[in-house]
Amino acid sequence: MTSPRPDSLYVHIPFCRRICPYCDFPKVLYRPEWSRSYLDALEKELVTRACGLFSTLYVGGGTPSCLSEEELKRLLSMLSAHLRPGGEFSIEANPDSLSAEKARMLSLYGVNRVSLGAQSSTPKNLKTLGRSHDFEAVKKAVDHLLAAGICNINADWMYGFEGQTEEDVQADIEAFLSLHVTHFSCYSLILEPGTMFAVNGKKPLEDDAQQRYFELIRDALEQKGFARYEISNFALSGYECAHNLTYWKDLPYVGVGLGAAGYIGRIRYKNTRNLSSYLSGNYEGEREELTLASELEDFFLTNLRLVEGFSLETFKERFGFSLPSRYGEQIRKLQERGLIDMDEKTFKATSRGLDLLDLILLELF
C-alpha cells in the first residue's frame, strides 16, 4: 500500500466576530492581539509542514473574512506562494464581513473560489441560527465577488432545524436559486455536544421532515442544472470543489492551524484546540498510525459519499486485494436491498443508498 505526496493544504483561521450556536469547529472571538500572534504562529507551522506546492488550498474557520484588511493581506501573501499554477484557492467568508475591498484583495492574491456562509434567507431562521447577516448581505457579497472576477462561489445552506417549516424551505429555494453562484452545500442540522444548541436543548427536526426538506431542495437544484456529486453538495458542471474531493476520495492532505487535521502516509493527526498552546508553538494534539482496518473504514466512509463511488481498480491498487474477494457476501446483501450498484469497474451507493449510507457502512464494517 502506497500513499502519494499530499497535494492539498487546509489552513484554519479560528476567529469569529460572533459564535454560532451550532458550530463545533475550533473558534474564538476575534481580538487583534490574538490574530496577529496567531498569524505569526501559523507562518512558523507552515514552514515545518507545508513543503512544496499544492494543487488546492482551502482557508476555513472560524471566519477568515473577519480578519482586518491588513491581516487578510498578510495571510493571503503567506499562502499564495504555496499554490501550484492553475490550482484551486478557496476561502470561507461570512456575507457581512466580505467588503468590496476584501473581495478585490482575494482576487489579487489568487483566490478563485469563495464559500459564503449564507445558511438561510428568512430573518426568523437566520436569527434562530445566530447569524448576524440578512439575505441582502448575501446578495451584496456575491456581487462583490463577481465584480472582483471571482465567479466560482459556493453558498452554504442549512435545513432541518427546530422551528423551520416547509414554507421556509420553499422561500429558501426561491431565494438561493436567484443567486449567481455555481455550487451549494446543503447540510441538515447535526447537534454536536458542547455547542450552545446542545446546551440549550435545541433539537433537529425528525428524520422524516429532514428527508422531505432535503428532497425539495435536491429536486429544485437539479431542475436548475446543479448536479448532486456528493451526499450534501451540488455543482454546475465543472465547479465541483477540488479540495473537498481530496477528503472524499480519502487522499492525503496537510492541515495547519488551530484544531486542523492532516493525513500524511499512514498517519492522521489533529492539532491542538488550545489557543495558548498553539501560539506557543505546541501545534500537534493527537496522532494516530492507521491499521489496515482503520484505513478500509476511512476509505468507505469517504468514498461512498460520492455519487460516482470509487473505482474497483483504485481499491485494489491501494489495498492489494479486490473488493469482492473480501466483501462478496456483504455486497450481495446490499445489492439485494437496492443500496449499492457494482459493475466490472465501479462500486457506488444507489440514490436510495446515499440517503441510507449508515446502513451500508454498518454492513461493510
SERO-4910 file (N, C-alpha, C, O; in steps of 0.05 Angstrom, whole numbers):
BEGIN
 pado doro    nc1    nc2    nc3   cac1   cac2   cac3    cc1    cc2    cc3    oc1    oc2    oc3
  Met    A     17    -24      0      0      0      0     18     25      0     35     28     17
  Thr    A     13     42    -19     29     67    -21     10     91    -19    -13     89    -26
  Ser    A     22    113    -10      6    137     -7     21    160    -21     44    164    -16
  Pro    A      7    174    -39     21    196    -53     27    219    -35     16    222    -13
  Arg    A     44    237    -45     50    261    -30     25    279    -29     10    281    -48
  Pro    A     20    291     -5     -4    309     -3     -3    331    -24     18    344    -28
  Asp    A    -26    335    -37    -28    356    -58    -48    377    -50    -55    394    -66
  Ser    A    -58    376    -25    -78    395    -16    -70    405     12    -59    391     28
  Leu    A    -75    431     16    -68    444     41    -93    458     53   -106    474     40
  Tyr    A    -99    451     78   -120    464     93   -108    482    114    -90    475    128
  Val    A   -119    506    116   -110    526    135   -133    536    152   -153    545    141
  His    A   -131    534    178   -153    541    196   -149    568    209   -128    574    221
  Ile    A   -169    585    206   -169    612    219   -192    611    239   -215    610    231
  Pro    A   -186    611    265   -207    605    285   -224    629    294   -242    626    310
  Phe    A   -218    653    283   -231    677    294   -258    682    283   -263    678    259
  Cys    A   -276    691    300   -304    698    293   -311    724    307   -303    728    330
  Arg    A   -327    740    295   -338    764    308   -362    756    326   -369    770    344
  Arg    A   -373    732    320   -396    722    335   -396    692    334   -389    681    313
  Ile    A   -402    678    356   -401    649    356   -429    638    350   -448    643    364
  Cys    A   -431    622    328   -456    610    321   -463    587    340   -445    572    348
  Pro    A   -488    584    348   -495    565    369   -494    535    361   -495    518    378
  Tyr    A   -491    530    335   -490    502    325   -461    493    318   -457    470    311
  Cys    A   -442    512    319   -415    506    308   -398    491    328   -396    499    351
  Asp    A   -385    470    318   -367    454    334   -338    456    326   -320    442    336
  Phe    A   -332    474    306   -304    477    297   -288    494    317   -300    510    332
  Pro    A   -262    490    318   -245    506    336   -248    536    330   -243    545    307
  Lys    A   -257    552    349   -261    581    344   -259    596    370   -263    586    392
  Val    A   -252    622    367   -251    641    389   -260    668    379   -259    673    355
  Leu    A   -269    685    396   -277    712    388   -253    727    379   -231    726    391
  Tyr    A   -257    743    358   -235    758    346   -224    779    365   -239    795    377
  Arg    A   -198    779    368   -184    800    383   -158    806    367   -143    788    361
  Pro    A   -153    832    360   -130    838    343   -103    828    354    -87    819    339
  Glu    A   -100    829    380    -74    820    392    -71    790    388    -48    780    385
  Trp    A    -93    775    389    -92    746    385    -87    740    355    -72    722    349
  Ser    A   -101    754    338    -99    748    309    -71    753    299    -61    737    283
  Arg    A    -58    774    308    -30    780    300    -11    758    309      5    748    294
  Ser    A    -14    749    334      3    728    345     -3    702    331     15    685    326
  Tyr    A    -29    698    324    -37    673    310    -24    671    283    -14    650    275
  Leu    A    -24    693    268    -11    692    241     19    687    243     31    674    226
  Asp    A     32    697    265     60    691    270     64    661    273     81    649    261
  Ala    A     47    649    290     49    620    296     43    604    271     56    583    265
  Leu    A     23    612    256     15    598    232     37    598    211     42    578    198
  Glu    A     51    621    209     73    622    190     96    603    197    108    591    180
  Lys    A    101    600    223    121    581    232    113    553    227    129    536    219
  Glu    A     87    546    232     78    519    227     79    512    197     87    490    189
  Leu    A     73    532    180     74    527    151    102    519    142    105    502    125
  Val    A    122    531    154    150    525    147    156    495    153    170    482    138
  Thr    A    145    485    175    151    457    183    134    437    168    143    414    164
  Arg    A    110    444    160     91    425    148     87    427    118     85    406    104
  Ala    A     86    451    108     78    456     80    101    459     61    109    481     54
  Cys    A    113    436     54    135    437     35    125    435      6    107    418      0
  Gly    A    136    451    -11    129    449    -40    103    464    -46     93    480    -30
  Leu    A     92    457    -70     67    470    -79     44    450    -77     47    426    -76
  Phe    A     20    462    -76     -5    446    -73    -24    454    -95    -25    477   -105
  Ser    A    -40    434   -104    -60    439   -125    -85    451   -114   -101    464   -128
  Thr    A    -90    447    -88   -113    460    -75   -105    472    -48    -91    459    -33
  Leu    A   -114    496    -43   -111    509    -17   -139    516     -8   -156    525    -23
  Tyr    A   -145    511     18   -171    518     29   -168    531     56   -156    519     74
  Val    A   -178    555     58   -176    570     83   -204    570     96   -223    581     85
  Gly    A   -206    556    119   -232    553    132   -231    564    161   -211    574    170
  Gly    A   -253    561    174   -255    572    201   -277    560    218   -287    538    213
  Gly    A   -284    576    239   -279    604    242   -290    620    219   -307    611    203
  Thr    A   -280    645    218   -289    664    197   -264    678    186   -258    700    196
  Pro    A   -251    667    166   -227    680    155   -232    709    146   -215    726    148
  Ser    A   -256    715    136   -262    742    127   -265    762    149   -268    786    143
  Cys    A   -266    753    174   -268    773    196   -241    786    202   -241    805    218
  Leu    A   -220    776    191   -194    789    195   -194    817    183   -209    822    164
  Ser    A   -178    835    194   -176    861    183   -163    859    155   -152    839    148
  Glu    A   -166    881    139   -154    880    112   -124    876    113   -113    861     97
  Glu    A   -111    888    133    -82    884    135    -75    855    142    -57    843    131
  Glu    A    -90    843    161    -85    815    168    -92    796    145    -77    777    141
  Leu    A   -114    802    131   -121    785    109   -100    786     87    -93    765     75
  Lys    A    -89    810     82    -68    813     62    -44    796     70    -31    783     53
  Arg    A    -37    797     95    -13    781    104    -18    752    101     -1    737     92
  Leu    A    -42    742    108    -49    714    106    -47    705     77    -35    685     71
  Leu    A    -60    720     59    -61    712     31    -33    713     18    -27    695      2
  Ser    A    -17    732     26     10    734     16     26    710     25     42    699      9
  Met    A     22    701     49     35    678     61     28    653     46     45    635     41
  Leu    A      3    650     38     -7    625     27     -4    623     -3      1    602    -14
  Ser    A     -6    646    -17     -6    645    -47     19    632    -58     19    621    -80
  Ala    A     41    635    -43     66    623    -53     66    593    -53     83    580    -65
  His    A     46    581    -40     44    552    -38     25    540    -59     21    516    -60
  Leu    A     13    557    -76     -7    547    -96      7    541   -122     21    557   -134
  Arg    A      1    517   -132     11    508   -158     -4    524   -180    -28    529   -177
  Pro    A     10    533   -201     -4    547   -223    -29    532   -233    -28    508   -238
  Gly    A    -51    547   -235    -76    534   -243    -91    520   -221   -112    508   -226
  Gly    A    -81    522   -196    -94    508   -174   -119    522   -164   -124    545   -171
  Glu    A   -134    508   -147   -158    519   -134   -151    531   -107   -139    517    -90
  Phe    A   -158    556   -103   -152    571    -78   -179    580    -67   -191    599    -77
  Ser    A   -188    566    -46   -214    572    -34   -211    586     -7   -192    582      8
  Ile    A   -231    601      0   -232    614     26   -261    616     35   -279    621     18
  Glu    A   -266    612     61   -293    616     71   -297    645     80   -278    658     88
  Ala    A   -322    654     77   -328    682     85   -357    684     95   -374    670     85
  Asn    A   -361    702    113   -388    709    121   -397    733    105   -382    751     99
  Pro    A   -422    733     97   -432    755     80   -428    783     91   -422    801     76
  Asp    A   -431    786    117   -429    812    129   -401    822    134   -397    844    143
  Ser    A   -381    805    129   -353    813    133   -337    812    107   -312    814    107
  Leu    A   -351    810     84   -337    809     59   -343    835     44   -363    837     30
  Ser    A   -326    855     47   -329    880     34   -320    879      5   -307    859     -3
  Ala    A   -326    899    -11   -316    900    -38   -286    901    -39   -273    888    -57
  Glu    A   -273    915    -20   -244    916    -19   -232    889    -12   -212    881    -24
  Lys    A   -244    874      6   -234    848     13   -237    829    -11   -220    812    -16
  Ala    A   -259    831    -25   -263    814    -49   -242    820    -70   -231    801    -82
  Arg    A   -235    845    -74   -214    852    -93   -187    841    -83   -171    832   -100
  Met    A   -182    842    -57   -157    832    -46   -155    801    -51   -134    791    -57
  Leu    A   -177    787    -46   -177    758    -51   -169    752    -79   -152    735    -84
  Ser    A   -181    766    -98   -175    761   -126   -146    768   -133   -133    754   -148
  Leu    A   -136    790   -121   -108    799   -126    -88    777   -118    -67    774   -131
  Tyr    A    -94    763    -97    -75    743    -87    -81    714    -96    -71    695    -85
  Gly    A    -98    712   -116   -102    686   -129   -125    669   -119   -129    647   -129
  Val    A   -141    679   -100   -164    664    -91   -184    663   -115   -191    683   -126
  Asn    A   -193    639   -121   -211    636   -144   -237    620   -137   -253    614   -154
  Arg    A   -240    615   -111   -265    602   -102   -271    612    -74   -254    612    -56
  Val    A   -296    620    -69   -305    631    -43   -330    616    -34   -348    612    -50
  Ser    A   -330    608     -9   -353    594      3   -366    613     23   -354    620     43
  Leu    A   -391    621     17   -405    640     34   -424    625     54   -438    607     47
  Gly    A   -422    633     79   -440    622    100   -467    635     99   -473    651    117
  Ala    A   -483    628     80   -509    641     77   -530    628     96   -543    643    111
  Gln    A   -532    602     96   -548    586    114   -578    587    110   -591    566    107
  Ser    A   -590    611    109   -619    614    105   -624    641     92   -607    658     91
  Ser    A   -649    644     83   -657    670     71   -677    685     88   -682    709     84
  Thr    A   -689    671    108   -711    683    123   -701    695    149   -684    683    163
  Pro    A   -710    719    156   -700    732    181   -703    716    206   -685    715    222
  Lys    A   -726    703    209   -730    687    234   -711    664    236   -701    658    258
  Asn    A   -705    651    214   -687    628    215   -658    636    217   -642    622    230
  Leu    A   -651    658    205   -624    669    209   -620    676    239   -598    671    250
  Lys    A   -640    687    251   -639    693    280   -636    668    296   -620    666    315
  Thr    A   -652    647    290   -650    621    304   -622    610    302   -612    599    322
  Leu    A   -609    613    279   -583    602    274   -561    620    285   -537    613    283
  Gly    A   -568    642    297   -548    660    309   -532    676    288   -510    684    295
  Arg    A   -543    679    264   -528    693    243   -533    723    245   -555    732    252
  Ser    A   -513    738    239   -515    768    242   -521    782    216   -524    806    216
  His    A   -523    767    194   -528    780    168   -557    776    160   -572    760    172
  Asp    A   -566    790    140   -592    784    127   -586    776     98   -563    775     89
  Phe    A   -607    768     83   -602    757     57   -593    778     37   -580    772     17
  Glu    A   -599    804     42   -588    825     25   -558    825     26   -545    831      6
  Ala    A   -547    819     50   -518    818     53   -506    795     36   -484    798     25
  Val    A   -520    773     34   -511    751     17   -510    760    -12   -490    755    -26
  Lys    A   -531    773    -21   -532    782    -49   -509    803    -54   -497    802    -75
  Lys    A   -505    820    -35   -483    840    -38   -456    827    -39   -439    834    -56
  Ala    A   -452    806    -22   -426    792    -22   -421    778    -49   -399    779    -60
  Val    A   -442    766    -60   -439    754    -87   -432    775   -108   -415    770   -125
  Asp    A   -446    798   -107   -440    819   -126   -411    829   -123   -398    834   -143
  His    A   -401    831    -98   -373    840    -94   -354    820   -107   -334    828   -119
  Leu    A   -359    794   -103   -341    773   -114   -342    773   -144   -321    772   -157
  Leu    A   -366    775   -156   -367    776   -185   -353    800   -197   -340    798   -217
  Ala    A   -356    823   -183   -343    847   -193   -313    845   -191   -298    857   -207
  Ala    A   -303    829   -172   -274    825   -169   -264    803   -187   -240    797   -187
  Gly    A   -282    790   -203   -273    770   -221   -273    741   -210   -263    723   -223
  Ile    A   -285    738   -187   -288    711   -175   -316    701   -180   -335    711   -168
  Cys    A   -318    681   -198   -345    671   -205   -350    643   -194   -373    634   -196
  Asn    A   -330    630   -182   -334    604   -170   -342    608   -141   -325    611   -124
  Ile    A   -368    608   -136   -379    616   -110   -397    593    -99   -415    584   -113
  Asn    A   -392    585    -75   -409    566    -61   -426    581    -40   -417    600    -28
  Ala    A   -450    571    -36   -467    581    -14   -474    558      4   -485    538     -5
  Asp    A   -467    560     30   -475    541     50   -505    545     56   -514    567     59
  Trp    A   -519    523     58   -549    523     61   -556    503     82   -550    479     79
  Met    A   -569    512    104   -576    494    126   -606    489    127   -622    507    122
  Tyr    A   -613    465    134   -642    458    136   -645    438    159   -626    427    169
  Gly    A   -670    434    167   -676    413    186   -672    421    215   -668    403    232
  Phe    A   -674    446    221   -671    455    249   -697    463    261   -717    468    247
  Glu    A   -698    464    288   -723    469    302   -736    495    294   -722    516    293
  Gly    A   -761    494    288   -776    518    281   -778    523    251   -794    539    242
  Gln    A   -763    509    235   -764    512    206   -788    497    195   -794    475    203
  Thr    A   -802    510    176   -826    499    164   -822    493    135   -802    502    123
  Glu    A   -840    479    123   -838    473     94   -840    499     78   -827    502     57
  Glu    A   -856    518     88   -858    544     74   -831    559     75   -823    572     56
  Asp    A   -816    556     97   -790    568     99   -771    556     78   -755    570     66
  Val    A   -772    529     75   -755    516     56   -761    525     28   -743    530     12
  Gln    A   -787    528     21   -794    538     -5   -784    567     -9   -776    574    -31
  Ala    A   -785    583     12   -775    610      9   -745    610      5   -734    626    -11
  Asp    A   -731    592     19   -702    590     15   -695    581    -14   -677    591    -26
  Ile    A   -711    562    -24   -706    552    -51   -708    575    -71   -690    578    -88
  Glu    A   -729    591    -69   -732    613    -87   -710    634    -84   -699    644   -104
  Ala    A   -702    640    -59   -681    660    -55   -654    650    -64   -639    664    -77
  Phe    A   -647    626    -56   -620    615    -62   -616    612    -92   -595    616   -103
  Leu    A   -637    603   -106   -635    599   -135   -634    625   -150   -629    625   -174
  Ser    A   -639    647   -137   -636    673   -150   -607    683   -149   -600    703   -163
  Leu    A   -590    670   -134   -562    678   -131   -546    669   -155   -552    648   -167
  His    A   -527    684   -163   -509    677   -185   -485    662   -174   -463    672   -174
  Val    A   -490    637   -165   -469    621   -153   -467    595   -169   -485    588   -185
  Thr    A   -446    580   -165   -440    556   -180   -442    530   -164   -439    508   -175
  His    A   -447    533   -138   -444    509   -120   -461    514    -95   -463    537    -85
  Phe    A   -473    493    -85   -488    494    -60   -480    471    -42   -478    448    -51
  Ser    A   -474    477    -17   -470    456      3   -494    457     22   -499    476     36
  Cys    A   -510    435     22   -536    434     35   -534    415     59   -534    390     55
  Tyr    A   -534    425     83   -529    409    107   -553    410    126   -564    431    131
  Ser    A   -561    386    136   -581    386    157   -567    392    183   -543    387    186
  Leu    A   -582    402    202   -570    408    228   -562    382    242   -578    363    245
  Ile    A   -537    381    251   -527    359    268   -520    371    295   -504    389    297
  Leu    A   -533    360    316   -529    371    342   -503    361    354   -501    337    361
  Glu    A   -483    378    357   -457    370    368   -455    375    398   -463    397    406
  Pro    A   -445    356    414   -443    361    442   -425    385    448   -405    390    435
  Gly    A   -433    401    468   -418    424    476   -425    450    462   -417    471    471
  Thr    A   -440    448    440   -449    473    427   -472    485    443   -484    472    459
  Met    A   -477    511    437   -499    524    452   -526    512    446   -543    510    463
  Phe    A   -530    502    421   -555    489    415   -558    464    433   -580    460    444
  Ala    A   -537    449    437   -539    425    453   -544    432    483   -560    420    496
  Val    A   -529    452    492   -532    461    520   -560    471    526   -571    466    547
  Asn    A   -572    485    506   -598    497    509   -621    479    502   -644    487    502
  Gly    A   -615    454    495   -636    434    489   -649    437    462   -670    425    458
  Lys    A   -636    451    443   -647    453    416   -645    425    403   -627    409    409
  Lys    A   -663    420    385   -664    394    371   -667    397    341   -681    415    332
  Pro    A   -654    379    326   -660    379    297   -688    368    293   -700    355    311
  Leu    A   -700    373    269   -726    361    263   -724    331    261   -702    320    258
  Glu    A   -747    318    262   -748    289    258   -737    281    231   -737    297    212
  Asp    A   -727    256    229   -714    247    205   -733    249    180   -723    257    159
  Asp    A   -758    244    184   -777    245    161   -779    273    150   -779    277    126
  Ala    A   -780    293    168   -782    321    159   -756    329    146   -756    343    125
  Gln    A   -734    321    158   -708    328    146   -706    317    118   -696    330     99
  Gln    A   -714    292    114   -712    279     88   -731    293     68   -723    297     45
  Arg    A   -755    300     77   -773    314     59   -762    341     50   -764    348     26
  Tyr    A   -750    356     69   -739    382     62   -716    379     43   -713    394     24
  Phe    A   -699    359     48   -676    355     30   -685    348      2   -674    358    -18
  Glu    A   -706    331      0   -716    324    -27   -727    348    -42   -723    350    -66
  Leu    A   -740    366    -28   -749    391    -41   -726    407    -51   -727    417    -74
  Ile    A   -705    410    -35   -681    425    -43   -667    411    -66   -660    424    -86
  Arg    A   -663    385    -64   -649    369    -85   -663    372   -111   -651    377   -132
  Asp    A   -689    368   -111   -704    368   -136   -703    396   -149   -700    398   -174
  Ala    A   -705    417   -133   -704    444   -144   -677    450   -156   -675    462   -177
  Leu    A   -655    442   -142   -628    446   -152   -623    431   -178   -612    442   -197
  Glu    A   -632    406   -179   -627    390   -203   -642    402   -227   -632    400   -249
  Gln    A   -666    412   -222   -681    425   -244   -666    449   -255   -671    457   -278
  Lys    A   -650    462   -239   -635    486   -247   -607    479   -257   -590    497   -262
  Gly    A   -601    453   -260   -575    444   -272   -553    439   -252   -530    435   -260
  Phe    A   -560    439   -226   -540    433   -206   -540    403   -201   -560    392   -192
  Ala    A   -518    390   -207   -516    360   -203   -506    354   -175   -487    365   -166
  Arg    A   -520    334   -163   -510    324   -137   -486    306   -142   -489    286   -155
  Tyr    A   -463    314   -131   -440    297   -135   -429    285   -109   -412    268   -110
  Glu    A   -440    294    -87   -434    284    -61   -459    286    -44   -477    301    -52
  Ile    A   -461    271    -22   -486    270     -7   -499    297     -3   -523    300     -7
  Ser    A   -483    317      4   -494    344     11   -487    366     -8   -493    389     -3
  Asn    A   -473    359    -30   -462    380    -47   -471    378    -76   -473    357    -88
  Phe    A   -477    402    -87   -488    404   -114   -472    425   -129   -464    446   -118
  Ala    A   -466    420   -155   -450    439   -170   -459    440   -199   -469    420   -210
  Leu    A   -455    464   -211   -457    465   -240   -433    450   -252   -413    447   -238
  Ser    A   -436    441   -276   -415    425   -288   -388    439   -288   -386    462   -297
  Gly    A   -367    426   -278   -341    438   -277   -334    453   -252   -312    463   -248
  Tyr    A   -354    456   -234   -350    472   -209   -350    456   -184   -355    467   -162
  Glu    A   -345    430   -186   -343    413   -162   -318    423   -146   -298    432   -158
  Cys    A   -320    421   -120   -298    431   -103   -274    411   -103   -276    389    -92
  Ala    A   -252    419   -116   -229    401   -119   -217    395    -92   -208    372    -87
  His    A   -216    414    -74   -204    410    -48   -220    389    -32   -209    370    -21
  Asn    A   -246    392    -31   -263    374    -15   -263    346    -28   -266    326    -13
  Leu    A   -258    344    -54   -256    318    -66   -231    303    -56   -231    278    -56
  Thr    A   -211    317    -47   -188    305    -34   -197    289    -10   -189    266     -5
  Tyr    A   -214    301      7   -224    288     31   -242    264     23   -239    242     34
  Trp    A   -260    268      4   -280    248     -3   -268    225    -18   -280    203    -19
  Lys    A   -244    228    -30   -230    206    -42   -209    194    -24   -194    177    -32
  Asp    A   -209    204      1   -191    194     22   -161    196     13   -146    177     17
  Leu    A   -155    219      2   -127    224     -6   -113    240     15   -126    253     31
  Pro    A    -86    240     16    -72    254     37    -73    284     33    -77    294     11
  Tyr    A    -71    299     56    -71    328     56    -57    338     81    -53    323    100
  Val    A    -48    363     79    -35    376    101    -54    395    114    -68    410    100
  Gly    A    -56    395    141    -73    414    155    -56    431    174    -39    420    189
  Val    A    -59    457    174    -45    475    192    -65    493    205    -86    500    194
  Gly    A    -58    501    230    -75    519    245    -88    506    268    -86    481    271
  Leu    A   -101    521    285   -114    511    309   -134    489    303   -153    494    287
  Gly    A   -131    466    314   -150    444    311   -150    431    283   -167    413    278
  Ala    A   -133    440    265   -133    429    238   -124    400    238   -108    391    255
  Ala    A   -135    384    219   -127    356    216   -111    352    191   -114    367    172
  Gly    A    -94    332    191    -79    325    168    -77    295    165    -82    280    184
  Tyr    A    -69    286    141    -67    257    134    -44    254    116    -45    261     92
  Ile    A    -22    243    126      3    240    111     14    212    114     18    203    137
  Gly    A     18    198     92     27    170     95      5    153    108    -17    153     99
  Arg    A     12    140    130     -8    125    145    -13    138    172    -22    125    191
  Ile    A     -7    164    173    -11    179    198    -34    200    195    -34    215    175
  Arg    A    -52    199    213    -72    221    216    -65    237    241    -59    225    262
  Tyr    A    -66    263    238    -60    280    262    -81    302    265    -94    310    245
  Lys    A    -84    311    289   -101    334    295    -85    354    312    -74    346    332
  Asn    A    -85    379    304    -72    399    320    -87    405    346   -111    399    348
  Thr    A    -74    416    365    -86    424    390   -109    444    385   -108    460    366
  Arg    A   -129    443    401   -151    463    400   -147    484    422   -164    502    425
  Asn    A   -125    483    436   -119    503    457   -103    526    444    -80    522    436
  Leu    A   -114    550    444   -101    573    431    -75    579    443    -55    585    429
  Ser    A    -73    579    470    -48    586    483    -25    566    475     -3    575    470
  Ser    A    -32    540    474    -12    520    466     -3    525    437     20    524    431
  Tyr    A    -23    531    420    -16    536    392      2    560    389     22    560    374
  Leu    A     -4    582    402     11    606    400     40    602    411     58    617    403
  Ser    A     43    583    429     70    578    440     86    559    423    109    553    429
  Gly    A     74    549    400     88    532    382     84    502    387     96    485    373
  Asn    A     66    495    406     60    467    410     35    460    394     12    462    403
  Tyr    A     39    453    368     18    451    349      1    426    352    -23    427    354
  Glu    A     15    403    352      1    378    349    -12    369    374     -1    371    396
  Gly    A    -37    358    371    -52    349    394    -55    319    395    -51    306    415
  Glu    A    -63    307    372    -67    278    370    -53    267    346    -49    281    326
  Arg    A    -45    242    348    -31    229    325    -39    199    325    -38    186    346
  Glu    A    -47    189    302    -55    161    300    -42    148    276    -43    158    254
  Glu    A    -30    125    281    -20    109    259    -42     89    250    -51     74    267
  Leu    A    -49     90    225    -72     74    216    -65     45    213    -43     37    204
  Thr    A    -84     28    220    -83     -1    214    -97     -6    188   -110     12    177
  Leu    A    -95    -30    177   -110    -37    153   -140    -33    157   -154    -23    140
  Ala    A   -149    -42    180   -178    -40    186   -187    -11    187   -208     -4    176
  Ser    A   -171      7    199   -180     35    200   -177     49    173   -193     67    167
  Glu    A   -157     40    157   -155     52    130   -179     44    113   -190     60     98
  Leu    A   -187     19    115   -211     10    100   -236     25    109   -252     33     92
  Glu    A   -239     28    135   -262     42    145   -263     71    135   -284     81    126
  Asp    A   -240     85    136   -238    112    127   -244    114     97   -258    132     88
  Phe    A   -234     94     82   -239     94     53   -268     92     46   -278    107     29
  Phe    A   -282     74     59   -311     71     54   -327     95     64   -345    105     50
  Leu    A   -320    105     87   -334    128     99   -333    152     80   -353    167     78
  Thr    A   -311    156     67   -308    180     50   -317    175     21   -334    190     11
  Asn    A   -307    154      8   -313    150    -20   -342    144    -26   -352    151    -47
  Leu    A   -356    131     -7   -384    125    -12   -402    149     -9   -426    147    -14
  Arg    A   -391    172      0   -407    197      0   -410    208    -28   -428    223    -34
  Leu    A   -392    199    -46   -392    209    -73   -413    194    -90   -415    170    -89
  Val    A   -428    209   -107   -447    197   -124   -434    177   -143   -446    156   -150
  Glu    A   -410    183   -152   -395    165   -171   -383    142   -157   -373    123   -171
  Gly    A   -382    141   -131   -369    119   -116   -339    118   -121   -326    139   -122
  Phe    A   -329     94   -125   -300     92   -129   -294     69   -149   -310     52   -153
  Ser    A   -270     71   -160   -261     51   -179   -252     26   -165   -237     27   -146
  Leu    A   -260      3   -175   -251    -23   -163   -220    -26   -168   -207    -38   -151
  Glu    A   -210    -15   -190   -182    -16   -195   -166      1   -174   -145     -8   -165
  Thr    A   -177     24   -168   -164     42   -148   -163     28   -121   -143     29   -107
  Phe    A   -185     14   -114   -186      0    -89   -165    -22    -88   -151    -25    -68
  Lys    A   -163    -38   -109   -143    -60   -110   -115    -49   -109    -98    -61    -96
  Glu    A   -109    -28   -124    -82    -16   -124    -75     -7    -96    -52     -9    -88
  Arg    A    -94      4    -82    -88     15    -55    -85     -6    -34    -66     -5    -17
  Phe    A   -102    -27    -35   -103    -46    -12    -90    -73    -19    -86    -89     -1
  Gly    A    -86    -79    -45    -72   -103    -52    -90   -127    -55    -80   -149    -60
  Phe    A   -116   -124    -53   -135   -145    -58   -160   -133    -71   -165   -109    -68
  Ser    A   -176   -150    -83   -201   -140    -96   -223   -137    -76   -224   -151    -56
  Leu    A   -241   -118    -81   -263   -114    -63   -281   -138    -60   -288   -146    -38
  Pro    A   -289   -152    -82   -307   -175    -79   -294   -198    -65   -308   -214    -52
  Ser    A   -267   -200    -66   -254   -223    -52   -258   -222    -22   -258   -243     -9
  Arg    A   -261   -199    -11   -263   -196     18   -292   -189     27   -300   -196     49
  Tyr    A   -307   -176     10   -333   -166     17   -356   -178      0   -377   -165     -2
  Gly    A   -351   -201    -12   -371   -212    -30   -398   -216    -18   -418   -209    -30
  Glu    A   -400   -227      7   -426   -232     19   -440   -206     27   -464   -204     23
  Gln    A   -425   -187     37   -437   -161     44   -447   -147     19   -469   -135     20
  Ile    A   -432   -149     -3   -441   -136    -28   -467   -148    -38   -485   -134    -47
  Arg    A   -469   -175    -36   -493   -188    -45   -517   -179    -29   -538   -173    -41
  Lys    A   -515   -176     -3   -537   -167     14   -545   -139      8   -569   -132      7
  Leu    A   -525   -122      3   -531    -94     -3   -544    -91    -30   -561    -73    -33
  Gln    A   -536   -107    -49   -548   -106    -76   -577   -115    -74   -595   -104    -87
  Glu    A   -583   -136    -58   -610   -146    -55   -628   -124    -43   -652   -124    -49
  Arg    A   -617   -107    -26   -633    -86    -13   -634    -61    -30   -646    -41    -22
  Gly    A   -621    -61    -53   -622    -38    -71   -606    -14    -61   -612      9    -67
  Leu    A   -585    -20    -45   -570      2    -33   -544      8    -48   -533     30    -45
  Ile    A   -533    -11    -63   -508     -6    -78   -511    -17   -106   -526    -35   -112
  Asp    A   -495     -5   -123   -491    -14   -151   -462    -21   -154   -444     -7   -145
  Met    A   -456    -44   -167   -429    -51   -174   -428    -64   -201   -444    -82   -207
  Asp    A   -410    -54   -219   -405    -67   -244   -376    -76   -245   -363    -77   -224
  Glu    A   -365    -81   -269   -338    -90   -271   -317    -68   -264   -294    -74   -261
  Lys    A   -326    -43   -262   -307    -21   -258   -312     -5   -232   -292      4   -220
  Thr    A   -337     -2   -224   -342     17   -202   -360      4   -181   -375    -15   -185
  Phe    A   -358     16   -157   -375      9   -134   -386     35   -123   -371     53   -117
  Lys    A   -412     37   -120   -424     62   -111   -451     57    -97   -463     36   -101
  Ala    A   -459     76    -81   -486     75    -69   -507     83    -90   -502    100   -107
  Thr    A   -530     70    -89   -552     79   -105   -563    105    -94   -554    115    -73
  Ser    A   -582    117   -108   -595    142    -97   -607    136    -70   -604    153    -52
  Arg    A   -620    114    -67   -631    106    -41   -609    101    -21   -611    108      3
  Gly    A   -587     89    -30   -565     83    -13   -551    107     -2   -542    107     21
  Leu    A   -550    129    -18   -538    154     -8   -554    165     16   -543    176     34
  Asp    A   -581    161     15   -598    171     37   -597    152     61   -605    160     83
  Leu    A   -587    128     57   -585    108     79   -556     98     82   -552     74     86
  Leu    A   -538    116     79   -509    108     78   -501     94    104   -484     76    102
  Asp    A   -512    101    127   -504     88    151   -509     58    150   -494     42    161
  Leu    A   -531     50    137   -537     21    134   -516      7    118   -509    -16    124
  Ile    A   -506     20     97   -485      8     80   -460      5     97   -447    -17     96
  Leu    A   -453     25    111   -428     24    127   -429      4    149   -410    -10    154
  Leu    A   -453      1    162   -456    -19    183   -452    -47    171   -440    -65    184
  Glu    A   -461    -52    147   -458    -78    134   -429    -84    127   -419   -106    131
  Leu    A   -415    -63    117   -387    -67    109   -368    -69    133   -348    -83    131
  Phe    A   -375    -56    155   -357    -58    178   -364    -81    197   -351    -85    217
***
